[in-house]
Amino acid sequence: MSTPQPPTPDGNETPRTLLRLLGAFAAPVIVYLLAWEGVARGVLPGVDESARGLMIHLFSVLIPCLGVLASIAIAGVKAGRMLGGGVMAVFFLTMYTASGVAFGWLPVGLTLLGIALAWGLGRLCPTMSPDLSTAFHRARH
């Protein structure tokens, strides 16, 4: 009698993993740009001038958080935290310093707070499986 062979990996596993990696890498930036566009066009015009600053600060935390959570949903908790948090921090800091705006710590702190919030909420976020960190761990061995 022959012993059953372990199933061979799906031929689509590598391209699917690569697409998830690219999606997790791009998701924070895409969410950031689209969400801020939506907030700027749809939310902020209807807000009183006195509350506009508070709304901008609130969305400065929530939008980066959503971007990192999108990365976590695509790549898994461990890989999504690293990819999404890193991409969001680098993208935001590059965009902010390149814009020529007078440098202040509040926008940086709010963005980092949003990233930290996503790291904390990452365990509650539904994810695709497997976590990409385990996929790359398998590839090394």
Backbone as a ProteinNet text record, in pm:
[ID]
protein_1_A
[PRIMARY]
MSTPQPPTPDGNETPRTLLRLLGAFAAPVIVYLLAWEGVARGVLPGVDESARGLMIHLFSVLIPCLGVLASIAIAGVKAGRMLGGGVMAVFFLTMYTASGVAFGWLPVGLTLLGIALAWGLGRLCPTMSPDLSTAFHRARH
[TERTIARY]
81.8	0	85.8	44.4	121.2	67.1	157	116.5	74.7	-28.7	-71.8	35.7	54	151	86.6	167.1	110.3	66.2	-36.8	-84.3	22.8	31.4	127.7	70.8	156.7	106.1	33.6	-69.1	-145.4	-54	-65.7	17.9	-5.7	-119.4	-151.8	-108.6	-48.9	-14.1	88.1	190.9	294.4	240.3	169.1	114.1	13.7	-65.8	-163.8	-92.6	14.2	91.1	154.4	206	267.2	164.1	46.2	-59.8	-104.9	-112.9	-148.2	-40.4	85	195	187.8	165.8	153.6	32.1	-78.8	-198.6	-178	-111.5	-84.5	10.7	99.8	194.4	125.1	32.8	-34	-155.8	-220.2	-345.9	-339.3	-237.6	-237.1	-235.4	-158.9	-149	-279.5	-336.2	-461.5	-574.2	-585.6	-689	-666.9	-543.6	-512.6	-556.7	-516.5	-548.2	-698.1	-763.3	-906.4	-990	-953.9	-1031.4	-1018.7	-897	-882.7	-956.3	-958	-1034.6	-1183	-1231.6	-1371.9	-1404.8	-1317.4	-1339.3	-1336.1	-1239.4	-1226.5	-1346.1	-1402.5	-1516.5	-1650.8	-1662.6	-1792.8	-1820.6	-1717.8	-1741	-1707.5	-1586.8	-1540.4	-1622.6	-1676.1	-1757.8	-1884	-1936.2	-2057	-2032.7	-1907.9	-1873.3	-1854.4	-1903.1	-1882.2	-1733	-1702.3	-1562.5	-1498.9	-1576.9	-1522.6	-1486.3	-1553.2	-1527.7	-1437.6	-1404.6	-1326.2	-1188	-1121.5	-989.6	-996.1	-1098.4	-1116.7	-1143.2	-1222.7	-1252.9	-1126.7	-1046.2	-921.2	-829.9	-821.2	-738.1	-792.8	-923.6	-985.5	-957.4	-975.2	-949.4	-800.1	-716.6	-571.7	-529.2	-612	-587.1	-659.7	-786.6	-868.7	-826.2	-787.7	-752.9	-625.1	-516.1	-401	-434.1	-518.7	-560.4	-631.1	-722.7	-792.6	-696.9	-598.9	-501.1	-420.6	-377	-299.8	-390.5	-515.4	-608.3	-636.5	-639.7	-656.2	-538.2	-419.6	-300.9	-305.7	-352.6	-365.4	-468	-578	-680.4	-625.4	-538.3	-484	-369.4	-279.3	-156.1	-158.1	-254.5	-253.7	-201.9	-219	-188.8	-40.7	45	187.4	246.5	226.3	281.4	213.1	82.1	8.8	50.8	78.6	126.9	259.2	349.2	480.9	472.8	406.9	396.7	314.8	193.7	103.8	156.9	205.7	260	382.5	470.9	592.1	561.4	475.7	439.8	368.6	275.7	201.9	295.7	385.3	478.4	570.6	628.7	721.3	648	531.8	454.9	413.8	357.5	309.8	424.2	531.3	642.8	707.1	717.2	771.9	680	551.5	455.6	451.5	454	443	566.8	684.1	804.8	827.5	781.7	799	697.3	591.4	485.5	523.6	627.8	670	591.8	508.6	431	525	500.6	582.7	573.3	685.9	689.8	636.9	550.6	497	483.2	484.4	480.1	340.2	238	102.3	57.9	71.6	30.2	108.3	235.8	317	267.5	244.6	195.6	59	-31	-164	-156.1	-70.1	-53.5	4.6	105.8	164.4	64.2	-21.9	-128.1	-225.6	-257.6	-343.8	-280.7	-150.3	-78.3	-79.6	-54.5	-54.8	-194.2	-296.9	-433.7	-462.1	-415.8	-434	-358.3	-239.4	-163.3	-243.7	-307.9	-387.5	-514.2	-579	-703	-678.8	-553.9	-521.2	-570.1	-569.7	-616	-765.5	-840.2	-984.9	-1024.1	-928.5	-954.5	-962.6	-1065	-1067.4	-953.2	-890.1	-774.7	-788.4	-715.3	-701.2	-599.3	-606.6	-508.3	-433.7	-314.1	-236.7	-173.8	-130.3	-56	69.4	96.5	211.5	343.4	348.7	474	503.7	400.1	421.3	452.3	398.2	427.1	574.3	630.5	772	860.2	810.6	887.3	898.7	791.1	794.4	890.7	896.1	980.9	1129.2	1165.9	1307.2	1353.2	1262	1301.3	1276.3
-118.6	0	124.5	220	344.4	440.9	516.1	615.6	742.5	805.9	929.1	1037	1105.8	1215.3	1342.1	1425.9	1553.5	1635.8	1713.7	1793.2	1891.2	1905.7	1999.9	2139.6	2237.4	2374	2413.9	2489.4	2540.2	2622.2	2606	2681.1	2830.7	2871.1	3013	3074	2994.5	3044.8	3158.2	3143.6	3247.2	3377.6	3375.3	3502.9	3565	3481.5	3534.4	3600.1	3537.6	3594.7	3726.3	3730.1	3852.8	3964	3931.2	4031.9	4082.7	3994	4037.5	4128.2	4095.6	4178.8	4317.9	4323.4	4453.5	4530.5	4460.1	4525	4579.8	4502.2	4547.3	4665.7	4669	4779.2	4906.3	4892.1	5007.8	5055	4966.8	4999.5	5122.5	5136.6	5254.2	5386.6	5391.9	5515.8	5542.5	5439.6	5456.4	5498.6	5431.6	5468.1	5610.7	5646	5780.5	5886.7	5868.8	5968.8	5976.5	5862.8	5862.8	5911	5869.3	5910.7	6061	6115.6	6259.2	6337.4	6285.5	6351.3	6351	6237.2	6228.5	6319.9	6325.8	6413	6559.5	6594.6	6734.3	6779.2	6689.8	6727.5	6706.5	6601.9	6565.8	6603.3	6606.6	6628.4	6770.5	6815.2	6944.8	7064.9	7067.1	7183.7	7199.6	7093.2	7101.3	7123.1	7135.8	7151	7299.2	7340.6	7479.3	7511.7	7636.1	7681.1	7653.9	7665.4	7644.9	7498.1	7405.4	7263.3	7202.4	7278.6	7224.8	7175.6	7250.2	7208	7075.4	7060.3	6935.3	6818.8	6840.8	6735.8	6696.7	6794.3	6765	6681.5	6714.7	6636.8	6494.9	6483.3	6351.4	6265	6320.8	6244.2	6221.2	6304.5	6282.9	6158.9	6114.6	5989.9	5873.8	5894.1	5785.5	5738.2	5829	5789.5	5706.4	5745.9	5655.2	5520.9	5522.8	5398.4	5308.6	5363.3	5284.3	5232	5311.4	5267	5148	5152.7	5041.1	4919.9	4941.5	4829.5	4762.5	4839.4	4779.8	4688.9	4732.4	4650.6	4524.7	4537.5	4422.7	4323.7	4374.7	4286.2	4207.5	4268.3	4202.4	4107.9	4150.3	4074.7	3990.8	4010.9	3943	4037.7	3999	4090.5	4126.9	4028.1	4056.6	4129.9	4076.2	4138.9	4272.2	4280.6	4404.1	4518.3	4485.1	4589.3	4646.6	4558.6	4604.4	4680.2	4618.8	4683.6	4811.6	4799.7	4914.8	5028.5	4996.7	5100.6	5167.1	5086.9	5142.3	5228.1	5177.5	5253.4	5382.1	5374.8	5495.2	5598.9	5557.5	5652.3	5714.5	5633.2	5686.7	5774.1	5728.3	5806.6	5940.3	5937.3	6061.7	6158.5	6109.5	6198.4	6253.9	6172.3	6221.6	6325.4	6296.5	6390.5	6520.2	6509.4	6626.8	6716	6657.2	6739.4	6793.6	6722.1	6769.4	6875.5	6891	6985.3	7130.6	7152.9	7290.1	7355.7	7279.2	7332.7	7351	7454.2	7475.1	7352.2	7301.3	7177.2	7197.1	7109	7107.6	6964.5	6941	6804.4	6747.1	6830.8	6781.2	6687.1	6722.8	6628.1	6496.6	6504.8	6383.9	6298.1	6359.4	6286.5	6224.1	6297.7	6243.3	6124.2	6132.5	6019.8	5899.9	5921.5	5810.8	5752.8	5836.2	5787.8	5699.2	5738.1	5655.7	5521.4	5522	5396.5	5308.7	5368.4	5292.2	5237.3	5314.3	5267.8	5146.3	5149.9	5036.2	4913.8	4934.9	4822.4	4756.6	4838.5	4784.5	4716.1	4772.2	4715.3	4600.5	4578.8	4478.2	4339	4302.6	4169.9	4151	4260.2	4252.9	4258.9	4288.4	4308.9	4174.3	4152.7	4029.6	4032.6	3916.6	3911	3797.9	3811.6	3701.5	3605.7	3480.7	3387.7	3321.7	3279.8	3288.6	3426.7	3456.8	3579.9	3575.1	3681.5	3680.8	3661.2	3693.3	3669.9	3520.2	3436.6	3292.2	3240.4	3304.3	3261.6	3282	3392.6	3418.8	3334	3302.1	3213.9	3075.9	3026.9	2897.6	2901.2	3013	3021.9	3014.6	3061.8	3059.6	2920.2	2834.1	2700.9	2596.9
0	0	0	-72.3	-76	28.5	84.4	183.7	111.7	160.3	93.8	103.1	-4.4	-9.7	45.3	109.4	155.5	35.3	52.4	-61.6	-108	-236.2	-292.7	-281.2	-265.2	-254.4	-382.8	-362.9	-476.7	-565	-694.5	-788.1	-781.2	-725.4	-715.1	-582.7	-495	-361.9	-367.8	-449	-456.4	-513.6	-627.5	-676.6	-580.2	-514.7	-418.9	-300.8	-252.9	-143.2	-185.8	-306.6	-357	-373.1	-421.5	-435	-298.3	-201	-66.1	-8.5	-33.4	13.5	-48.8	-178.4	-245.5	-195.5	-175.3	-123.3	15.9	100.2	236.7	238.2	141.8	131.3	81.9	-12.2	-71.9	5.9	80.8	148.3	238.9	323.6	411.6	335.3	228.4	150.7	76.6	16	-59.1	34.7	148.3	245.9	294.2	323.8	371.9	270.8	145.3	42.9	14.5	-1.4	-31.2	87.3	207	324.3	348.4	334	354.1	246.3	125.4	18.7	53.4	101.1	141.2	257.9	355.9	471.5	428.1	344.3	301	218	138.5	53.7	120.5	202.3	254.7	398.5	481.6	624	666.2	635.7	686.6	639.1	516.6	479.4	563.9	619.3	700.1	848.1	886.8	1028.7	1059.6	1176.9	1221.2	1224.3	1201	1204	1339.7	1445.4	1579.9	1606.1	1540.6	1562.3	1454.2	1352.9	1241.6	1285.5	1371.5	1419.3	1494	1578.6	1651.6	1555.8	1453.8	1355.7	1278	1243.2	1171.7	1260.4	1387.8	1480.1	1496.6	1507.6	1521.5	1398.7	1280.4	1158.3	1136.1	1194.9	1185.9	1264.3	1356.3	1428.8	1360.4	1325.9	1273.6	1134	1047.4	910.6	906.7	972.7	976.4	1041	1142.9	1207	1105.8	1028.3	926.7	820	782.6	683.8	732.5	855.9	911.8	932.4	973.8	988.9	854.4	746.3	613.4	581.6	615.8	594.7	680.9	803.6	893.1	837.2	783.2	726.7	608	530.7	411.4	446.4	532.2	556.8	683.3	770.7	899.5	1006.1	1130.5	1240.6	1245.3	1250.6	1269.8	1148.5	1030.6	910.1	881.6	904.3	879.2	969	1094.8	1186.8	1137.7	1100.7	1056	924.1	824.4	694	700.9	753.5	757.4	842.1	961.3	1048.5	989.1	932.7	870.9	749.2	662.7	542	579.3	671.9	711.1	770.9	857	919.5	815	730.4	629.1	528.6	480.7	384.1	442.8	562.4	622.4	648	707.9	739.2	612.3	508.9	382.1	320.7	317.5	259.7	339.2	469.4	554.1	543.2	546.1	538.2	398	295.5	157.8	118.2	195.8	158.8	184.6	261.1	288.4	400.3	468.8	580.4	698.7	776.5	895.5	984.3	1026.4	1101.7	1242.5	1284.1	1419.6	1464.2	1591.2	1641.5	1651.6	1654.7	1673	1559.7	1432.4	1327.1	1331.9	1361.2	1371.8	1487.4	1600.5	1717.3	1694.1	1626.4	1598.1	1503.4	1403.4	1311.2	1383.9	1465.7	1541.3	1641.1	1696.4	1783.9	1705.5	1583.2	1498.4	1466	1440	1413	1538.2	1653.8	1779	1809.1	1779.9	1800.2	1711.6	1588.4	1498.1	1548.1	1603.5	1658.6	1770.4	1853.6	1962.3	1913.7	1812.1	1759.4	1662.3	1624.3	1523.7	1557.8	1683.4	1725.4	1700.7	1697.6	1677.5	1529.7	1445.2	1303	1230	1148.1	1068.6	967.3	945.6	856.6	756.4	647.5	553.2	613.6	576.9	631.3	516.2	539	661	675.2	796.3	820.7	733.7	662.3	571.2	643.1	771.2	843.2	850.8	862.6	863	723.3	621	483.7	451.9	496.1	469.4	559.1	678.1	765.4	701.9	640.9	571.8	455.2	384.7	265.8	302.3	420.3	461.3	499.1	539.2	585.7	480.4
[MASK]
+++++++++++++++++++++++++++++++++++++++++++++++++++++++++++++++++++++++++++++++++++++++++++++++++++++++++++++++++++++++++++++++++++++++++++++

